[in-house]
Amino acid sequence: MAINGGIIKFKNRKSSCGIKAAVNISESQNNPKKLYFFNKRGKYNFYRFWDPNSEEFNQTEFL
């Protein structure tokens, strides 16, 4: 995935059911152009915004 001309790598997310979540880009006014993971299959709905400041993302690897 490329944002602002750079490549961003991130780990896939899974819901508590073990199903991989899809990635989408928010078009809402509150969270414009923000990446989020979602999954509407399984027992529970899964929805989480991607956080580039999380411990699993290391920007220096991709500069």
C-alpha positions, 0 to 999 in steps of 0.5 A: 500500500502506498501513501504520500508516495511511500510504501507502508507495510503492516501486519494483517489483523484477525478478529477473535474468530481468527478470520483475517480482516479487510483493509479500507480507507475511511471517507468520514468527516471525523476520520478522513483518509484513515486506514481501518481493518474490518470484518463483518463475518463471524460471531462478532463485528471487528473494526479497528483503525490502523495506528502507525505509531504502534509497536508493530510498525517501524518507520525506519525499516521503510525509509 
